[in-house]
Amino acid sequence: MLVLTRKKGQSIKIGDNIEISIMDVEEDKVSIGIVAPRNIEIVRTELLDVKNENITAANAQKDGLDKLRKFFTDL
């Protein structure tokens, strides 16, 4: 992992087509701006965590329903 220190108004470039700018810094929050091509997906990691938890829960529910269906079919 590369760790950089930036101040408000400064930015970094990733490759030729991604720029990350520090827009504002207040206490424990940093606002960033990202310029990237539309085909680059930008997602907050906490949303990915929730998405993965939802997928896991949906799969568990489906497995439970499949087992229940099999139980009643076997009666």
C-alpha positions in Angstrom: 0.0 0.0 0.0 1.2 3.4 -0.9 0.5 6.1 1.7 0.6 9.7 0.7 0.0 12.9 2.7 -2.0 15.5 0.8 -3.5 18.9 1.8 -6.8 20.5 0.8 -6.6 21.4 -2.9 -3.9 18.9 -3.7 -4.4 15.8 -5.8 -2.8 12.6 -7.0 -2.9 10.9 -10.4 -3.4 7.1 -11.0 -2.3 6.3 -14.5 -3.2 8.7 -17.2 -6.9 9.0 -16.6 -7.7 8.9 -12.8 -7.3 11.9 -10.5 -8.1 12.0 -6.8 -8.4 15.5 -5.3 -8.7 16.5 -1.6 -11.6 18.8 -1.6 -12.0 19.5 2.1 -10.7 18.4 5.5 -12.8 18.9 8.7 -11.8 17.2 12.0 -12.0 13.5 11.3 -13.5 13.7 7.8 -11.9 14.1 4.4 -13.9 15.0 1.3 -12.4 13.7 -1.9 -13.2 14.2 -5.6 -12.5 11.5 -8.2 -12.2 12.1 -11.9 -12.2 8.8 -13.8 -13.6 7.3 -17.0 -17.2 6.2 -16.7 -16.3 2.6 -17.2 -14.3 2.6 -14.0 -16.5 1.5 -11.1 -16.1 3.5 -7.9 -17.7 2.1 -4.8 -17.4 2.7 -1.1 -16.0 -0.4 0.5 -18.6 -0.4 3.3 -21.3 -0.7 0.6 -19.4 -3.7 -0.9 -19.4 -5.3 2.6 -23.2 -4.9 2.9 -23.7 -6.2 -0.6 -21.6 -9.3 0.2 -23.5 -9.8 3.5 -26.8 -9.6 1.6 -25.7 -12.2 -1.0 -24.6 -14.5 1.8 -27.9 -14.1 3.6 -29.9 -14.6 0.4 -28.0 -17.8 -0.4 -28.5 -19.1 3.2 -32.2 -18.4 2.9 -32.4 -20.2 -0.4 -30.6 -23.2 1.0 -33.0 -23.3 3.9 -36.0 -23.1 1.6 -34.6 -25.9 -0.6 -34.1 -28.1 2.4 -37.7 -27.4 3.6 -39.0 -28.1 0.1 -37.1 -31.4 0.0 -38.4 -32.3 3.5 -42.1 -31.9 2.4 -41.5 -33.6 -0.9 -40.0 -36.7 0.8 -43.1 -37.0 3.1 
